[in-house]
């Protein structure tokens, strides 16, 4: 794992990031929570392992896993998208905010994404 100051996001902080996105629907399962926008899934959270799964483009999935396999791993590919597992201890809040927004944007209808650009 990278040894950088300020690296690491706690589960509660991740959930607050999710709460800032528009029209997020949560579904609770025994071991995880899934997140959707208008019925399209864009993410998962597994609190026990302090990991999240995020929808990305196939090229972004490959780049993330190649560049930092200690932080990112391939979850699966489906429908032309590549999902990544993100280890929260190895990522900073700014990068996770961008990846989470991108996951949401890939699932959201275009008009909704245009109405809700990434906010800092």
C-alpha positions in Angstrom: 0.0 0.0 0.0 1.2 3.5 -0.7 2.6 5.3 2.4 1.2 8.8 1.9 -0.2 11.1 4.5 -3.9 11.5 4.3 -4.5 8.3 2.4 -7.4 6.2 3.6 -11.1 6.7 3.6 -13.3 5.3 6.4 -16.7 3.7 5.6 -18.7 6.6 7.1 -16.8 9.1 4.9 -17.5 7.0 1.8 -21.2 6.9 2.7 -21.3 10.7 3.1 -19.8 10.9 -0.4 -22.6 8.7 -1.7 -25.2 10.9 0.1 -24.0 14.0 -2.0 -25.0 12.3 -5.2 -28.5 12.9 -6.7 -31.3 10.3 -6.6 -29.2 7.4 -5.1 -31.2 4.3 -4.1 -29.7 2.0 -1.5 -30.4 -1.7 -1.1 -29.2 -3.4 2.0 -28.2 -7.0 1.9 -26.7 -9.1 4.7 -23.0 -8.4 3.9 -23.2 -5.3 1.6 -25.1 -2.3 0.5 -25.6 -1.6 -3.2 -26.2 1.8 -4.8 -28.2 2.7 -7.9 -29.5 5.7 -9.7 -32.9 5.4 -11.4 -32.7 1.6 -11.2 -29.1 1.3 -12.6 -26.5 0.0 -10.2 -23.2 1.9 -9.9 -21.6 0.7 -6.6 -21.4 -1.6 -3.7 -20.0 -1.2 -0.1 -18.7 -4.1 2.0 -18.1 -2.7 5.5 -16.6 -5.9 6.9 -13.7 -5.7 4.4 -13.6 -1.9 4.1 -14.0 -2.1 0.3 -16.3 -0.7 -2.3 -17.1 -1.8 -5.8 -17.5 0.9 -8.5 -18.6 0.9 -12.1 -15.9 2.2 -14.5 -15.1 2.1 -18.2 -13.1 -0.9 -19.3 -10.1 1.2 -20.0 -10.3 2.9 -16.5 -10.6 -0.5 -14.8 -7.5 -1.8 -16.6 -5.5 1.4 -15.8 -6.4 1.5 -12.1 -5.6 -2.2 -11.5 -2.4 -2.0 -13.5 -1.1 1.2 -11.8 -2.0 0.2 -8.2 -2.9 -3.4 -7.7 -2.6 -2.9 -3.9 -5.6 -0.5 -4.0 -7.7 -1.7 -6.9 -8.7 -5.1 -8.2 -10.9 -6.4 -11.0 -14.4 -7.2 -9.7 -16.1 -8.2 -12.9 -17.0 -6.9 -16.4 -20.5 -6.6 -17.6 -22.4 -4.6 -20.3 -19.2 -3.0 -21.6 -18.2 -1.8 -18.2 -15.4 -2.8 -15.8 -16.1 -2.9 -12.1 -13.3 -2.4 -9.7 -12.9 -3.2 -6.0 -11.4 -0.3 -4.1 -9.6 -0.9 -0.8 -10.6 2.2 1.2 -7.4 2.2 3.3 -5.3 2.8 0.1 -7.1 5.7 -1.5 -7.5 9.4 -0.6 -10.8 11.2 -0.4 -10.4 13.3 -3.5 -9.6 10.4 -5.8 -12.4 8.3 -4.3 -14.8 11.2 -4.8 -13.9 11.4 -8.5 -14.2 7.6 -9.0 -17.5 7.5 -7.2 -18.9 10.4 -9.2 -17.7 8.7 -12.5 -19.5 5.4 -11.4 -22.7 7.4 -10.7 -22.4 9.3 -14.0 -22.0 6.1 -16.0 -25.3 4.8 -14.5 -27.3 8.1 -14.4 -29.4 9.3 -17.3 -27.4 11.9 -19.3 -29.8 14.7 -18.4 -29.5 14.0 -14.6 -25.7 13.9 -14.9 -25.7 17.2 -16.7 -27.9 18.7 -13.9 -25.5 17.4 -11.2 -21.9 18.0 -12.1 -19.2 16.9 -9.7 -19.2 19.1 -6.6 -16.2 19.5 -4.3 
